[in-house]
Structure formats: C-alpha cells, structure tokens
Amino acid sequence: MTTQATDYLIIGAGAVGLAFADSLLDEDPDCHITFVDKHAKPGGHWNDAYSFVALHQPSAFYGVNSLAFTSEAIDTHGANAGLCALASGTEVLAYFEKVMNLRLLPSGRVAYHRLSEFKGRDESGTATIRGVLSGEEKRITVRRKLVDATFYQTSVPSTHTRAFAVDEDARICIPGDLPDLWKRPENIPEAFVILGGGKTAMDVAVWLTEAGVAPDRIHWVRPRDSWLNNRKYLQPGEDFLAATVESQMAHLEAFRVSQSGEEVFENLEKGGYMLRIDPEVTPEMYHYAVISEGEIAMLRRITQVIRKGRVTRVANGALHFGETVHPVPVPAGALHIDCTARAVPFSSADNAGPQFRGDTIVLQPVMVPLVTFSAALTAYIEAHFPDDATKNQLARAAELTDTPATFPYAFMMNLMNRGTWMQTPEIAAWLAKSRLDPTGPTVARMSAAGDPRLAALSGFRQAVMAAMPDVIRLGMAAKAIHETAASPAK
Ligand SMILES: Cc1cc2nc3c(=O)[nH]c(=O)nc-3n(C[C@H](O)[C@H](O)[C@H](O)COP(=O)(O)OP(=O)(O)OC[C@H]3O[C@@H](n4cnc5c(N)ncnc54)[C@H](O)[C@@H]3O)c2cc1C
C-alpha cells in the first residue's frame, strides 16, 4: 500500500470543498491540499443533475473566490428577462472542472484522488482511501487537518433512494429523462404527474410548460407549498444595489413588526420580496429557493394540485398517501416524475456543531444559504486566526432551516455573524474583495468611485441596530422550534 502526505485532506471535491481549497491556497501559501472524492469529476452533485438544471441564484456570487463565471449577461427574453442569466448545470460543471484543472492542480500544491472513497482515519492521523474501480487502498498522512466537505449530503433525483413504492405497470422517471422523450414519440404520455414541492419540481413544471405541454395535462403533488425569494431582489452589482438594500430593509422591518416567522413572510409578500405559487395556500416550507415573477406566472397555470402529504405508493391510475387517506385518481398511463430528493438537509443535522474540531473541520454555512461563500470564508479564518475557540467565534455555524417558523433562526445567525466580521478589520477587508460576498465588492467599488447610488445604503446600519432586539426575539423562538422539529416532508 502506498503512503502519501498532505496538510489538509478534503473529503469531497464538490462546490464546498473546492471553494475552501481555492481560498486556502491563497491565504496559506505553504500548505498542501489533497482531495478524495467518489465522483469521476469535480463538482459533486452537479455531475448527477438533470440536463435542464440551473443555478437559481446569480452565478456572480457562486463558486470559488479566484474565478468568475464567464457569462454574467442580462437575459433579454423568457421568464428571467431583465435579470442576470442563470448558469446551466453544464456551465457549473465546466466551471468546477476549470477550477480543478486550470487553477488547483497547476499550483503544484494540490493532489486529487477522483473515483476514490474516504474510508477512515487512524489514531496517528493517517487516513485510508480506496479506489472505487480499482479497489486499491492508499494511506495518506494528514499533517494538519481532515476537512469534511460532505456535511450537506446533497441528494438529487438520479442518486437518491425513493421513499415510496411504485407498481410495476406505473410509469415513473426522473427529471433527467424528460428531454429524451422525443426519441420515442409513441411513448409520449397523455398526462404528467410531478411528485414533490421543491425547486426541482418547479424546474420540471416550468420545463414542461415551456415545452408546450398544456397545463391541464399536468398534475402536481405538493406535500407542502413554499415561500420563494423574488429573484428581482437578489441581483448582483451596482445597478441592483438599491433593490438589494430595499429588500434587506424590508426584512428588518418585517422582523420589527411581526410576532412569528410566519408573519415575517406575510409582511415580505406585501412588498413583493417573497412569492408563492398559490395565493390561497399558506406555505409551510421555505428552502431559500429563488424564482422570477415570470416563472411564478407559469407555475400558476397548473391548477391540478394534489395536497395530501407524501406519496407512499404510485399505482397506474392512482396515487396512495398512506393507510388513512383515500387514493387520488390520476389518468391511467400518466408519467410520474420523481422530484422528491431532498437536496440538502433543512432539519437540524446530525453532524451539526462547531466547524473547527481540533484536527477536523466540518464545513457548514456561516451565511445561510451561501454555502460556497461560507466555505471560502472558513478557509480564510483557518489560515489567519490562532485557535479553535477564536475561529469558531468568527465562523459560527448556522443551519439551513426548513420552515417559515424556523427561518428567523438562520436570519439571526446571519446578522450576528456579519456583525462580528464587520468588527474584525481583516475579515471586513476580505469581504470587500471576495466575489462570493453578494454586496462587499460592489460597495467597495462604488465607494472608490464615489458612486451616488451608494446613498441607497444610508440608514441601513441604524435599521439593523433598531431591528436587532426583534431579530433576536424571533430568532431564539425559531431556534427552539428548529431543534425540536421532525424531519421535513418535501
Ligand atoms: C439542483 C440544485 C440546485 C442548487 N442551486 C444552488 C444555488 O443556486 N445556489 C446555492 O448556493 N446552492 C445551490 N444548491 C445547493 C448545493 O447543494 C450547493 O450549491 C453545492 O453544490 C453543494 O456542494 P457540496 O460540495 O456541499 O456537496 P456535493 O456536491 O454533494 O459534493 C460532495 C462530494 O463529496 C463526495 N463524497 C461524499 N462522501 C464521500 C466519501 N466518503 N469519500 C469520498 N467522497 C465523498 C461526493 O462524491 C461529492 O462529490 C443547489 C442544489 C441542488 C441539488
């Protein structure tokens, strides 16, 4: 068995592991980094995505710090018109390949064991990895830290295990199968049944609608409806700063006047900052998804929505929802599309806790839901601050919350963390130049140029101070709900 040595062994070459490594290479010019990842290519779950997947946030602040996405143009047509173009899954994957092949490996300080699984680490700090195809085991001496970049346990339709039964004569597919339907015209179904209420299901509904499928041919099982961020208020750069600040001010005001997380969302909807598909249904889910008003208009055209909870069995012509609910008829021969994979954990996660744990770092969000920003900043903090207590104080792990009721917990953690960073001059300087920070570099550029549009920020700091007692009031109540909540339905 061969033995190699490294300073940091990162488990996972997905977005999070790559963002961490990219920043650490710059911030600690002496360190050596090794990746181990089961996938054949960098990019993690983006390797397994359906072909029409796209980032739902602007690519301007996604990925790694050192490399921008190539296309950040404004869309001129379609449901996203007027807003920054969304990077397709293919672009995201190509981007991460470029990060690995043109940036990390040529540094001479990075090793990458693809198609390899992390098997464990012994008491001396030596890790064992095993080639997925070769079966060959290697030992890696970890001089400094093991970095767990698998916390999010991303689950997507093509790799997850279904939690419901499917009868043999029922038709079911995953989103990635839809673009191939044209190859067998005789197999095109009369009806489609979308299973799941999350962003993947919304992508499928938009895709089918844009492909010309009449809304009355689509049935949609939505165990829970969702609040969604209006993409108009989450755009990067100088031209959109006023809208971003307006939305943040509206959030602060909503916290000031609301008695619960649910009420925060109702107040945000009044200003158009939060959207929902069905105005008659109160959403019970909030997973930070971002959507345009154009997409919402398309989704509203689908009116055959089944709200009976989670499907337990898919039969040809009927959907079952456990023992106590009557089966719901759907057209015989309908094609069911499984959009029930849970993406990332929105419940209180098993491995949650501090990020810095002696000889191990468990990468988690420090600014929800910006997972790559969080990993990059955590690398900066690892390189520049002395001990775990200080590092954990500067990079307090937050959690991805699941519902409107629990969102105030994440919002409180975000504000508290940002407050700490702004009082730490080195970190404030880093934020001002990190492309992963949605506003930092924009504000820095505008300040340097004396841009009058910066006036949008006047009063923002005072608004934060004024809202903070209410953010903490709702945030602590939400934390208690989050920590006792059962695993969510999608
Ligand atoms: C469809 C979709 C769209 C999304 N859009 C956005 C968005 O717009 N903005 C946003 O911020 N987030 C978005 N997300 C959230 C998304 O989870 C993150 O953006 C990010 O890609 C997650 O990266 P990751 O590195 O944490 O996980 P992964 O991509 O899952 O990478 C983890 C890697 O670890 C490897 N691994 C796990 N265990 C082992 C082991 N024992 N040994 C070796 N390797 C192992 C896996 O093979 C995998 O490659 C989206 C998620 C989905 C599913």
The ligand as an SDF file (V2000), in Angstrom:
LIG
                    3D

 53 58  0  0  0  0  0  0  0  0999 V2000
  -30.4100   21.2080   -8.1840 C   0  0  0  0  0  0  0  0  0  0  0  0
  -29.6830   22.0350   -7.1620 C   0  0  0  0  0  0  0  0  0  0  0  0
  -29.5010   23.4050   -7.3800 C   0  0  0  0  0  0  0  0  0  0  0  0
  -28.8250   24.1770   -6.4280 C   0  0  0  0  0  0  0  0  0  0  0  0
  -28.6630   25.5110   -6.6550 N   0  0  0  0  0  0  0  0  0  0  0  0
  -27.9950   26.2510   -5.7480 C   0  0  0  0  0  0  0  0  0  0  0  0
  -27.7890   27.6400   -5.9430 C   0  0  0  0  0  0  0  0  0  0  0  0
  -28.2450   28.2370   -6.9090 O   0  0  0  0  0  0  0  0  0  0  0  0
  -27.0790   28.3220   -5.0160 N   0  0  0  0  0  0  0  0  0  0  0  0
  -26.5670   27.6950   -3.8990 C   0  0  0  0  0  0  0  0  0  0  0  0
  -25.8930   28.3340   -3.0880 O   0  0  0  0  0  0  0  0  0  0  0  0
  -26.7740   26.3940   -3.6920 N   0  0  0  0  0  0  0  0  0  0  0  0
  -27.4780   25.6630   -4.5620 C   0  0  0  0  0  0  0  0  0  0  0  0
  -27.6940   24.3490   -4.3280 N   0  0  0  0  0  0  0  0  0  0  0  0
  -27.2130   23.7750   -3.0720 C   0  0  0  0  0  0  0  0  0  0  0  0
  -25.9930   22.8970   -3.3630 C   0  0  0  0  0  0  0  0  0  0  0  0
  -26.1460   21.8220   -2.5330 O   0  0  0  0  0  0  0  0  0  0  0  0
  -24.6860   23.6100   -3.2530 C   0  0  0  0  0  0  0  0  0  0  0  0
  -24.6600   24.6960   -4.1310 O   0  0  0  0  0  0  0  0  0  0  0  0
  -23.4460   22.7910   -3.5460 C   0  0  0  0  0  0  0  0  0  0  0  0
  -23.3030   22.4170   -4.8930 O   0  0  0  0  0  0  0  0  0  0  0  0
  -23.2990   21.6320   -2.6410 C   0  0  0  0  0  0  0  0  0  0  0  0
  -21.9690   21.2500   -2.7330 O   0  0  0  0  0  0  0  0  0  0  0  0
  -21.2810   20.2860   -1.7240 P   0  0  0  0  0  0  0  0  0  0  0  0
  -19.8350   20.3180   -2.0530 O   0  0  0  0  0  0  0  0  0  0  0  0
  -21.6970   20.5940   -0.3410 O   0  0  0  0  0  0  0  0  0  0  0  0
  -21.9410   18.8590   -1.9940 O   0  0  0  0  0  0  0  0  0  0  0  0
  -21.7760   17.8230   -3.1940 P   0  0  0  0  0  0  0  0  0  0  0  0
  -21.9420   18.4620   -4.4890 O   0  0  0  0  0  0  0  0  0  0  0  0
  -22.7180   16.7080   -2.8580 O   0  0  0  0  0  0  0  0  0  0  0  0
  -20.2720   17.3110   -3.0670 O   0  0  0  0  0  0  0  0  0  0  0  0
  -19.8500   16.4390   -2.0510 C   0  0  0  0  0  0  0  0  0  0  0  0
  -18.8770   15.4660   -2.6600 C   0  0  0  0  0  0  0  0  0  0  0  0
  -18.4000   14.6180   -1.6250 O   0  0  0  0  0  0  0  0  0  0  0  0
  -18.1740   13.3360   -2.1560 C   0  0  0  0  0  0  0  0  0  0  0  0
  -18.1770   12.3750   -1.0500 N   0  0  0  0  0  0  0  0  0  0  0  0
  -19.1340   12.1830   -0.1030 C   0  0  0  0  0  0  0  0  0  0  0  0
  -18.7360   11.2160    0.7660 N   0  0  0  0  0  0  0  0  0  0  0  0
  -17.5150   10.8080    0.3640 C   0  0  0  0  0  0  0  0  0  0  0  0
  -16.5950    9.8320    0.8340 C   0  0  0  0  0  0  0  0  0  0  0  0
  -16.8300    9.0810    1.9290 N   0  0  0  0  0  0  0  0  0  0  0  0
  -15.4470    9.6600    0.1670 N   0  0  0  0  0  0  0  0  0  0  0  0
  -15.1820   10.4060   -0.9330 C   0  0  0  0  0  0  0  0  0  0  0  0
  -16.0050   11.3390   -1.4180 N   0  0  0  0  0  0  0  0  0  0  0  0
  -17.1620   11.5370   -0.7900 C   0  0  0  0  0  0  0  0  0  0  0  0
  -19.3090   13.1360   -3.1470 C   0  0  0  0  0  0  0  0  0  0  0  0
  -18.9570   12.1990   -4.1260 O   0  0  0  0  0  0  0  0  0  0  0  0
  -19.4710   14.5540   -3.7240 C   0  0  0  0  0  0  0  0  0  0  0  0
  -18.7600   14.6910   -4.9140 O   0  0  0  0  0  0  0  0  0  0  0  0
  -28.3370   23.5680   -5.2500 C   0  0  0  0  0  0  0  0  0  0  0  0
  -28.5460   22.1950   -5.0450 C   0  0  0  0  0  0  0  0  0  0  0  0
  -29.2100   21.4310   -5.9660 C   0  0  0  0  0  0  0  0  0  0  0  0
  -29.4180   19.9630   -5.6960 C   0  0  0  0  0  0  0  0  0  0  0  0
  1  2  1  0
  2  3  1  0
  2 52  2  0
  3  4  2  0
  4  5  1  0
  4 50  1  0
  5  6  2  0
  6  7  1  0
  6 13  1  0
  7  8  2  0
  7  9  1  0
  9 10  1  0
 10 11  2  0
 10 12  1  0
 12 13  2  0
 13 14  1  0
 14 15  1  0
 14 50  1  0
 15 16  1  0
 16 17  1  0
 16 18  1  0
 18 19  1  0
 18 20  1  0
 20 21  1  0
 20 22  1  0
 22 23  1  0
 23 24  1  0
 24 25  2  0
 24 26  1  0
 24 27  1  0
 27 28  1  0
 28 29  2  0
 28 30  1  0
 28 31  1  0
 31 32  1  0
 32 33  1  0
 33 34  1  0
 33 48  1  0
 34 35  1  0
 35 36  1  0
 35 46  1  0
 36 37  1  0
 36 45  1  0
 37 38  2  0
 38 39  1  0
 39 40  1  0
 39 45  2  0
 40 41  1  0
 40 42  2  0
 42 43  1  0
 43 44  2  0
 44 45  1  0
 46 47  1  0
 46 48  1  0
 48 49  1  0
 50 51  2  0
 51 52  1  0
 52 53  1  0
M  END
$$$$
